[in-house]
Amino acid sequence: MALRTAFTELLSLRHPIALAPMGGVSGGALAAALSNGGGLGLVGGGRADPAWVAREMEIAAERTGKSWGVGFQTWATGPATVEQALARRPSAIMLSFGHPGPLARLIRTARVVLIIQAEQALARAANRGP
């Protein structure tokens, strides 16, 4: 039985499940398998070698016609890496561990779903107020 949420509707998913984009571990085959199963498969971009990330995103794109994406550690990723990912037309990009500002602008401009992982530092900053 499918569970409908804003997340499932936005990405045309059957289940509100996303693969943790574990750098160097969550490759294209695993991401595609999760996407084919109805969730959101995310390739783990982390701090991985750009050639590995490119190859794994290509595998994900080839093995599924459903929504898939890629996740990066913001503090270890630059605009060129995000642009490389955007060129492969993922449905979503997840940013974690760092200030997402400049990278988030690139993703939003490309009209790709942006997922931000909230960490403890961001939560503390939010609680302090302006």
Backbone as numpy.savetxt, mean C-alpha at the origin, in Angstrom:
# Nx Ny Nz CAx CAy CAz Cx Cy Cz
-19.56 -15.24 3.51 -20.40 -14.06 3.51 -19.52 -12.83 3.51
-19.75 -11.92 2.59 -18.98 -10.69 2.49 -19.45 -9.67 3.52
-18.51 -8.90 4.02 -18.81 -7.81 4.95 -18.55 -6.50 4.22
-19.58 -5.69 4.07 -19.45 -4.44 3.33 -19.09 -3.30 4.29
-18.02 -2.61 3.95 -17.58 -1.45 4.72 -17.15 -0.37 3.73
-16.85 0.82 4.23 -16.33 1.88 3.36 -15.04 1.42 2.68
-14.21 0.67 3.39 -12.96 0.15 2.85 -13.21 -0.83 1.71
-14.15 -1.75 1.90 -14.44 -2.72 0.84 -15.07 -2.05 -0.37
-15.92 -1.07 -0.13 -16.56 -0.36 -1.23 -15.54 0.45 -2.04
-14.66 1.15 -1.34 -13.67 2.00 -2.00 -12.76 1.21 -2.93
-12.38 0.01 -2.51 -11.41 -0.78 -3.27 -12.03 -2.00 -3.95
-13.34 -2.09 -3.95 -14.05 -3.22 -4.56 -13.56 -4.57 -4.02
-13.52 -4.66 -2.71 -13.06 -5.88 -2.03 -14.26 -6.69 -1.55
-14.04 -7.95 -1.36 -15.08 -8.80 -0.79 -14.97 -8.84 0.73
-13.75 -8.72 1.24 -13.50 -8.79 2.68 -12.66 -7.59 3.12
-12.92 -7.04 4.31 -12.14 -5.89 4.81 -10.82 -6.36 5.42
-10.00 -6.99 4.59 -8.72 -7.54 5.04 -7.63 -6.99 4.14
-6.54 -6.53 4.75 -5.38 -6.05 3.99 -4.15 -6.81 4.47
-3.35 -7.24 3.53 -2.09 -7.90 3.84 -1.12 -6.87 4.39
-0.47 -7.18 5.50 0.57 -6.29 6.01 1.71 -6.25 5.00
2.09 -5.06 4.53 3.13 -4.97 3.52 4.52 -5.09 4.14
4.88 -6.29 4.53 6.15 -6.54 5.21 7.28 -6.55 4.19
8.17 -5.56 4.30 9.26 -5.39 3.35 10.09 -6.64 3.15
10.25 -7.04 1.91 11.06 -8.19 1.58 10.38 -9.52 1.82
9.20 -9.53 2.40 8.49 -10.76 2.72 7.17 -10.86 1.95
6.42 -9.78 1.95 5.13 -9.76 1.25 5.38 -9.45 -0.21
5.63 -10.48 -0.98 5.93 -10.30 -2.39 4.69 -10.29 -3.26
4.92 -10.24 -4.56 3.83 -10.14 -5.51 2.92 -11.34 -5.53
3.47 -12.55 -5.39 2.64 -13.75 -5.40 1.69 -13.77 -4.21
2.20 -13.43 -3.03 1.35 -13.41 -1.84 0.30 -12.30 -1.94
0.72 -11.13 -2.41 -0.24 -10.02 -2.57 -1.35 -10.40 -3.55
-0.98 -11.00 -4.67 -1.99 -11.40 -5.66 -2.93 -12.46 -5.10
-2.38 -13.41 -4.34 -3.23 -14.46 -3.76 -4.25 -13.87 -2.81
-3.83 -12.91 -1.99 -4.78 -12.30 -1.05 -5.82 -11.49 -1.81
-5.38 -10.76 -2.84 -6.34 -10.00 -3.65 -7.34 -10.92 -4.34
-6.85 -12.02 -4.89 -7.74 -12.99 -5.54 -8.71 -13.62 -4.56
-8.34 -13.65 -3.29 -9.21 -14.18 -2.24 -10.22 -13.17 -1.73
-10.17 -11.94 -2.23 -11.18 -10.95 -1.86 -10.70 -9.84 -0.96
-9.44 -9.87 -0.52 -8.90 -8.80 0.32 -8.01 -7.89 -0.50
-7.22 -7.07 0.19 -6.28 -6.18 -0.47 -4.86 -6.69 -0.24
-4.25 -7.21 -1.29 -2.87 -7.65 -1.21 -1.94 -6.47 -1.36
-0.98 -6.35 -0.45 -0.03 -5.24 -0.49 1.40 -5.80 -0.57
2.11 -5.44 -1.60 3.53 -5.79 -1.72 4.29 -4.98 -0.67
5.24 -5.63 0.00 6.02 -4.95 1.04 7.21 -4.22 0.48
7.06 -2.93 0.22 8.15 -2.13 -0.32 9.22 -1.83 0.71
8.80 -1.59 1.96 9.72 -1.33 3.06 10.97 -0.60 2.65
12.12 -1.16 2.99 13.41 -0.60 2.60 14.05 -1.49 1.54
13.23 -2.29 0.89 13.73 -3.26 -0.07 14.40 -2.59 -1.26
15.20 -3.37 -1.93 15.87 -2.96 -3.15 14.82 -2.56 -4.19
14.97 -1.38 -4.82 13.97 -0.94 -5.80 13.71 -1.96 -6.91
14.75 -2.69 -7.32 14.55 -3.70 -8.37 13.65 -4.83 -7.86
13.81 -5.23 -6.59 12.96 -6.28 -6.01 11.51 -5.79 -5.96
11.32 -4.56 -5.50 9.96 -4.01 -5.39 9.31 -3.95 -6.77
10.06 -3.48 -7.77 9.51 -3.39 -9.12 9.10 -4.76 -9.64
9.95 -5.75 -9.44 9.65 -7.11 -9.89 8.41 -7.66 -9.18
8.32 -7.46 -7.89 7.19 -7.99 -7.11 5.89 -7.29 -7.45
5.94 -5.98 -7.72 4.72 -5.29 -8.14 4.25 -5.81 -9.50
5.20 -6.10 -10.38 4.85 -6.65 -11.70 4.18 -8.01 -11.54
4.69 -8.83 -10.62 4.09 -10.14 -10.36 2.66 -9.97 -9.86
2.47 -9.05 -8.91 1.11 -8.81 -8.38 0.17 -8.37 -9.49
0.62 -7.43 -10.31 -0.23 -6.91 -11.39 -0.58 -7.99 -12.41
0.37 -8.88 -12.69 0.14 -9.94 -13.67 -0.78 -11.05 -13.14
-0.74 -11.29 -11.83 -1.46 -12.44 -11.27 -2.84 -12.13 -10.73
-3.22 -10.86 -10.74 -4.58 -10.54 -10.29 -5.16 -9.41 -11.13
-6.44 -9.48 -11.33 -7.17 -8.41 -11.97 -7.95 -7.62 -10.94
-7.70 -7.92 -9.67 -8.41 -7.27 -8.57 -7.51 -6.21 -7.94
-8.05 -5.50 -6.98 -7.29 -4.44 -6.30 -6.07 -5.01 -5.59
-4.93 -4.32 -5.73 -3.70 -4.66 -5.04 -2.95 -3.36 -4.79
-1.93 -3.43 -3.97 -1.18 -2.22 -3.69 0.23 -2.52 -3.21
0.87 -1.50 -2.68 2.23 -1.60 -2.19 2.36 -0.69 -0.97
3.19 -1.10 -0.03 3.40 -0.30 1.17 4.86 0.06 1.33
5.12 1.27 1.83 6.49 1.76 2.02 6.68 2.33 3.42
7.90 2.23 3.92 8.29 2.92 5.14 8.66 4.34 4.70
7.87 5.30 5.12 8.00 6.67 4.64 9.40 7.23 4.85
9.99 6.99 5.99 11.30 7.55 6.28 12.41 6.96 5.41
12.15 5.84 4.75 13.17 5.17 3.94 12.83 5.18 2.45
11.84 5.97 2.06 11.35 5.97 0.68 11.34 7.39 0.14
11.70 7.53 -1.11 11.69 8.85 -1.73 10.68 8.94 -2.85
10.52 10.14 -3.38 9.56 10.35 -4.47 9.79 9.45 -5.68
11.03 9.19 -6.04 11.29 8.35 -7.22 10.73 6.94 -7.03
10.84 6.41 -5.83 10.31 5.06 -5.55 8.80 5.05 -5.63
8.16 6.08 -5.09 6.70 6.17 -5.15 6.25 6.35 -6.60
6.94 7.16 -7.36 6.59 7.32 -8.77 6.76 6.01 -9.53
7.79 5.24 -9.20 7.99 3.91 -9.80 6.78 3.02 -9.50
6.30 3.08 -8.28 5.13 2.29 -7.90 3.88 2.78 -8.64
3.69 4.07 -8.70 2.51 4.63 -9.37 2.46 4.25 -10.85
3.62 4.10 -11.47 3.67 3.72 -12.88 3.09 2.33 -13.13
3.04 1.49 -12.09 2.48 0.14 -12.21 1.00 0.11 -11.87
0.42 1.26 -11.61 -1.02 1.44 -11.40 -1.62 0.58 -10.29
-1.05 0.65 -9.08 -1.68 -0.05 -7.97 -2.99 0.62 -7.59
-3.84 -0.11 -6.91 -5.10 0.46 -6.43 -4.89 1.32 -5.20
-3.84 0.98 -4.42 -3.58 1.68 -3.17 -2.08 1.67 -2.86
-1.66 2.69 -2.12 -0.31 2.73 -1.57 -0.44 3.04 -0.09
0.28 2.27 0.72 0.28 2.47 2.17 1.62 3.09 2.57
1.56 4.12 3.41 2.76 4.73 3.97 2.77 4.52 5.47
3.94 4.14 5.98 4.10 3.88 7.42 5.40 4.49 7.92
5.46 4.74 9.20 6.69 5.12 9.89 7.35 6.37 9.34
6.75 7.49 9.58 7.33 8.76 9.19 6.27 9.73 8.72
6.68 10.96 8.46 5.75 11.99 8.00 5.43 11.74 6.53
4.17 11.54 6.20 3.80 11.17 4.84 3.68 12.33 3.86
3.72 13.58 4.32 3.43 14.77 3.53 3.77 14.74 2.05
5.05 14.89 1.67 5.39 14.99 0.24 5.00 13.75 -0.56
5.17 12.58 0.01 4.81 11.34 -0.70 3.30 11.24 -0.84
2.59 11.63 0.19 1.13 11.59 0.15 0.59 12.47 -0.97
1.21 13.62 -1.18 0.77 14.52 -2.26 0.91 13.86 -3.62
2.02 13.15 -3.84 2.22 12.43 -5.11 1.12 11.40 -5.33
0.82 10.66 -4.29 -0.17 9.57 -4.38 -1.56 10.15 -4.62
-1.90 11.17 -3.88 -3.23 11.77 -4.03 -3.39 12.43 -5.41
-2.33 13.06 -5.90 -2.37 13.67 -7.23 -2.62 12.62 -8.30
-2.07 11.43 -8.10 -2.26 10.32 -9.05 -3.63 9.66 -8.88
-4.39 10.11 -7.89 -5.74 9.58 -7.62 -5.73 8.10 -7.28
-4.70 7.72 -6.51 -4.57 6.36 -5.99 -4.97 6.41 -4.52
-5.64 5.38 -4.04 -6.05 5.34 -2.64 -4.80 5.36 -1.76
-4.79 6.26 -0.79 -3.68 6.40 0.15 -4.11 5.84 1.49
-3.32 4.91 2.01 -3.56 4.33 3.33 -2.40 4.77 4.21
-2.70 5.35 5.35 -1.67 5.79 6.29 -1.76 4.90 7.53
-0.63 4.31 7.89 -0.58 3.54 9.14 -0.30 4.52 10.27
-1.17 4.54 11.25 -0.98 5.43 12.40 -0.07 4.75 13.41
0.99 5.45 13.79 1.92 4.94 14.78 1.76 5.72 16.07
2.45 5.27 17.07 2.36 5.89 18.38 2.75 7.36 18.35
3.81 7.73 17.60 4.23 9.13 17.55 3.16 10.00 16.95
2.50 9.52 15.89 1.41 10.30 15.29 0.24 10.43 16.25
-0.05 9.35 16.98 -1.15 9.39 17.93 -0.84 10.40 19.05
0.40 10.43 19.54 0.76 11.39 20.57 0.63 12.81 20.05
1.08 13.05 18.81 1.00 14.38 18.23 -0.45 14.82 18.07
-1.31 13.90 17.69 -2.73 14.21 17.52 -3.37 14.57 18.85
-2.96 13.94 19.91 -3.52 14.22 21.23 -3.05 15.53 21.83
-1.94 16.07 21.32 -1.43 17.36 21.83 -2.23 18.51 21.30
-2.84 18.33 20.15 -3.62 19.42 19.56 -2.73 20.40 18.82
-3.33 21.51 18.35 -2.56 22.50 17.55 -1.50 23.22 18.35
